[in-house]
Amino acid sequence: MARAIWTGSLSFGLVNIPIEVHTAVRDHRPHFRLLHAKDRSPINFERVCQKDRKTVAWEDLVKGYEYEKGRFVVLTKEDFETAAIEKTRRIDVLDFVETDAIDDRYFDKPYYLTAKKGGEAAYALLREAMNEAGRIGIAKFVMRETQHLAAIEGIGEALVLYFGCSPSEFVARRPAPLHDDGCGELATPLGQ
């Protein structure tokens, strides 16, 4: 298995299981670079000020939030430190729910959770208990400065973590118009 992308513990109640997180999906899509057609050399992107069209050095950059079109509030390093989420190196299981209690649209890319040395027995016990009960764990954890919602599911011999999203992240869908086009009889077997 490839190198772990995160290490810490899986925690619920008084139980802490040392684990590693590994990617469960490989991206096999081709990745392209932009090239200069004339000599086929790669293109670099530069940091250019929109106002004076000059290149800006890294040390002259600040982070800002656009609260209104063209209006920004500048945030300092201290602002980010004050607002930073505590990095616990734990995946905290908040609850265990029925497997079908959460819409699949809330789940994202899967990751394998593997037990680190000393955690194998507790890992296996948790996985089997979740499988037998038909439950998944709902958890939160911090990875790369961002707090994530996650679901943990026992699948075969593995615990699989799925990054989750909140209802506020969904784009509102437009309802499909209902009309009678004579196809109703064809659709009836789908509902049976």
Secondary structure per residue as TSV (DSSP state, phi and psi in degrees):
chain	resnum	aa	ss	phi	psi
A	1	M	-	360.0	147.1
A	2	A	-	-65.8	167.5
A	3	R	-	-59.0	143.8
A	4	A	-	-65.7	143.0
A	5	I	S	-94.0	-11.6
A	6	W	E	-161.1	142.1
A	7	T	E	-131.1	149.0
A	8	G	E	173.7	-138.1
A	9	S	E	-139.4	153.5
A	10	L	E	-98.2	121.4
A	11	S	E	-125.4	133.6
A	12	F	E	-151.4	130.2
A	13	G	T	59.3	-128.8
A	14	L	T	-94.7	6.3
A	15	V	E	-95.7	131.9
A	16	N	E	-129.2	119.3
A	17	I	E	-110.4	119.2
A	18	P	E	-67.4	127.6
A	19	I	E	-138.6	167.5
A	20	E	E	-126.2	151.9
A	21	V	E	-110.6	127.7
A	22	H	E	-124.6	144.9
A	23	T	E	-65.6	141.6
A	24	A	-	-107.3	-3.4
A	25	V	-	-132.1	132.5
A	26	R	-	-101.9	139.0
A	27	D	-	-89.3	109.9
A	28	H	-	-102.2	7.1
A	29	R	S	-69.6	147.0
A	30	P	-	-69.8	143.4
A	31	H	-	-112.6	125.3
A	32	F	-	-106.4	152.0
A	33	R	-	-114.5	150.2
A	34	L	-	-83.1	132.2
A	35	L	B	-123.1	152.8
A	36	H	-	-74.6	121.6
A	37	A	T	-59.1	-35.5
A	38	K	T	-63.9	-49.2
A	39	D	T	-123.3	5.9
A	40	R	-	57.6	33.6
A	41	S	-	-95.6	145.9
A	42	P	B	-62.7	150.4
A	43	I	-	-97.2	135.4
A	44	N	-	-99.7	148.2
A	45	F	-	-105.1	141.0
A	46	E	-	-116.8	158.0
A	47	R	-	-87.3	108.4
A	48	V	B	-119.4	131.2
A	49	C	-	-69.2	128.9
A	50	Q	T	-67.9	-25.9
A	51	K	T	-78.9	-54.5
A	52	D	T	-103.8	1.4
A	53	R	-	60.5	25.6
A	54	K	-	-105.7	150.3
A	55	T	B	-66.6	139.0
A	56	V	-	-112.2	130.3
A	57	A	-	-72.2	153.5
A	58	W	G	-55.0	-41.3
A	59	E	G	-69.4	-12.2
A	60	D	G	-98.8	9.6
A	61	L	-	-96.2	144.5
A	62	V	-	-131.2	162.7
A	63	K	E	-99.1	139.2
A	64	G	E	-139.9	154.7
A	65	Y	E	-112.8	125.9
A	66	E	E	-85.6	102.5
A	67	Y	E	-88.5	-15.0
A	68	E	E	-155.3	151.4
A	69	K	T	-49.7	115.3
A	70	G	T	80.3	2.1
A	71	R	E	-119.8	128.0
A	72	F	E	-125.5	150.9
A	73	V	E	-112.1	131.1
A	74	V	E	-89.0	133.6
A	75	L	E	-109.2	136.1
A	76	T	-	-95.7	171.0
A	77	K	H	-58.3	-39.4
A	78	E	H	-64.2	-37.7
A	79	D	H	-60.1	-44.7
A	80	F	H	-67.5	-37.6
A	81	E	H	-65.3	-39.3
A	82	T	H	-65.1	-39.1
A	83	A	H	-88.1	-4.1
A	84	A	-	-62.1	141.8
A	85	I	-	-82.7	140.8
A	86	E	-	-63.2	129.4
A	87	K	-	-91.4	108.4
A	88	T	-	-97.8	-15.6
A	89	R	S	61.8	30.2
A	90	R	E	-129.8	142.5
A	91	I	E	-98.3	108.2
A	92	D	E	-91.8	112.5
A	93	V	E	-77.3	120.2
A	94	L	E	-88.9	-32.4
A	95	D	E	-164.8	161.4
A	96	F	E	-117.3	127.4
A	97	V	E	-127.2	162.2
A	98	E	E	-56.4	143.4
A	99	T	G	-55.0	-38.7
A	100	D	G	-93.1	11.9
A	101	A	G	-75.8	-16.1
A	102	I	S	-121.8	130.7
A	103	D	-	-59.3	133.2
A	104	D	G	-58.9	-21.9
A	105	R	G	-63.8	-19.2
A	106	Y	G	-77.6	-12.8
A	107	F	E	-97.3	146.3
A	108	D	E	-120.3	-155.2
A	109	K	E	-50.5	134.2
A	110	P	E	-84.4	150.1
A	111	Y	E	-135.3	141.8
A	112	Y	E	-83.5	135.6
A	113	L	E	-100.0	125.6
A	114	T	E	-119.3	145.1
A	115	A	E	-76.1	138.5
A	116	K	-	-88.1	168.0
A	117	K	T	-51.9	130.2
A	118	G	T	94.4	-12.8
A	119	G	-	-108.4	3.2
A	120	E	H	-60.3	-45.6
A	121	A	H	-66.4	-46.0
A	122	A	H	-64.7	-38.4
A	123	Y	H	-59.7	-50.0
A	124	A	H	-63.9	-40.1
A	125	L	H	-63.3	-45.2
A	126	L	H	-62.3	-47.2
A	127	R	H	-58.5	-47.2
A	128	E	H	-66.4	-40.4
A	129	A	H	-62.4	-42.5
A	130	M	H	-64.8	-43.7
A	131	N	H	-63.0	-45.5
A	132	E	H	-65.9	-35.9
A	133	A	H	-83.7	-10.8
A	134	G	T	65.8	39.1
A	135	R	E	-121.9	156.6
A	136	I	E	-122.2	154.5
A	137	G	E	-93.5	138.0
A	138	I	E	-104.7	125.6
A	139	A	E	-137.5	168.2
A	140	K	E	-136.7	150.6
A	141	F	E	-163.2	165.1
A	142	V	E	-110.2	126.7
A	143	M	E	-136.0	129.1
A	144	R	T	52.2	52.6
A	145	E	T	70.8	4.2
A	146	T	E	-125.0	134.4
A	147	Q	E	-82.1	135.6
A	148	H	E	-121.5	146.4
A	149	L	E	-92.4	142.9
A	150	A	E	-146.0	159.2
A	151	A	E	-119.4	140.9
A	152	I	E	-121.3	125.9
A	153	E	E	-128.5	139.9
A	154	G	E	-84.0	121.6
A	155	I	E	-129.5	110.7
A	156	G	T	60.4	-124.5
A	157	E	T	-91.8	6.8
A	158	A	E	-121.3	156.0
A	159	L	E	-101.3	130.2
A	160	V	E	-117.3	129.4
A	161	L	E	-102.8	133.5
A	162	Y	E	-117.8	128.3
A	163	F	E	-65.0	142.9
A	164	G	E	-116.0	167.8
A	165	C	-	-129.9	158.3
A	166	S	-	-92.6	160.8
A	167	P	G	-56.2	-30.1
A	168	S	G	-68.5	-15.8
A	169	E	G	-84.8	-13.9
A	170	F	S	-74.2	142.3
A	171	V	-	-83.7	133.3
A	172	A	-	-63.4	133.9
A	173	R	-	-96.1	149.3
A	174	R	-	-88.1	131.5
A	175	P	-	-65.3	141.5
A	176	A	-	-73.4	137.8
A	177	P	-	-67.3	140.3
A	178	L	-	-96.8	130.2
A	179	H	-	-153.8	155.4
A	180	D	-	-94.6	108.6
A	181	D	-	-112.0	13.9
A	182	G	S	84.7	1.4
A	183	C	-	-92.8	0.7
A	184	G	H	-56.7	-37.8
A	185	E	H	-66.2	-34.3
A	186	L	H	-69.2	-33.3
A	187	A	H	-80.5	-18.7
A	188	T	G	-53.7	-45.5
A	189	P	G	-60.8	-22.7
A	190	L	G	-66.8	-31.1
A	191	G	G	-85.7	-5.0
A	192	Q	-	-94.0	360.0
